[in-house]
Amino acid sequence: MQRPLEALLAARPVVILDGALATELERRGANLRDPLWSAKTLIEQPGLIRAVHLDYFKAGADVATTATYQATFGAFQRRGMDREAAPRS
């Protein structure tokens, strides 16, 4: 199994992580007042998620982290999605 973080750490002594995702989404106008929090943006504005990550990479981040801990099958189903649609969100 390939371990990309180990390879990155072997190549350089410092790895730069991205910044706060939810804070940046809100700064750009996303409304995260929802049980899904930032995962709501995966449904409503996936391009905004991509743009925030891209901007962090352009600013020098080596690693993107994400706040999808609310992005579960159960959480999406409670929002009205069926189990088959949830993985595509």
N, C-alpha and C positions, 0 to 999 in steps of 0.2 A: 504494500500500500504506500503510495506516495504521500509524503508529509511536507507540504509546501512551506509551512511556517518554519520547520526545522531547517530546510534548505535556505530560506531567507536569513535566518539567524546565523547560519554558518557563513554566509557571504558577507555579513556586515554586523557590527556590534550593537547597532540600535535600529529598531523598527518603529516607524511612525504609524500610529493608529489614527483613524479618522476622528472627527469630533462628534458632538452630540447630535443624533439624528432627529429626535423629537423636537428639540429646541430649534433646530434649523428649519424643520418642516413648518413649525408654527410661525417662525420669522417670515417665511415665504407665503404665509396665508392659509396654511392647512388648519382646519378645525379638528383637533384631536379629542374633543369632548365626546367620548364614545367609549363603550366597554372594550372596543378593539384598540383603542389608543392609536398609536402610529400605524398599526396594521390596517386601520381603516383606509389609509392612504394607498395601500396596495390595491384596494378595490376601486377607489374613486379617482386616484391620480397617480397611477404607477410611474408615469413619466417624471413626476416630481421626485419620487424616490430615486430614480436613476440620476436625475440632475444633481441632487444633493451629493450622492456618492461620487459622481464624476467630478464635481467641484472640489471635494476633499482630495481626490487623487491628483487633480491639477495643482492643488496647493501643497502636495508633497507626501500625502498619506501612502503608506505601503499596504495597509490592511484596512478593509472596510468591515465594520461591525454593524449589526442591525438590531432593531428593537422589534422582533417579530414574536416575542414570547406570548403575545396574545393571539397570534395567528395559529389557532388550533382548529381541528375539525369541529369540535364542539362550539367554539366561539363563532365560527362562520355559520354553523347551522342555526345558532340562536339569532343570527342576523337574517335568516331566511334562505340561506343557500342550502342546496342539497349536498349530500356527502360527495357526490361525483364532481360538483362544481368547485368545491373548496380547494382542492390542490391546484387549480388553475388560477387562483387569486394571487 
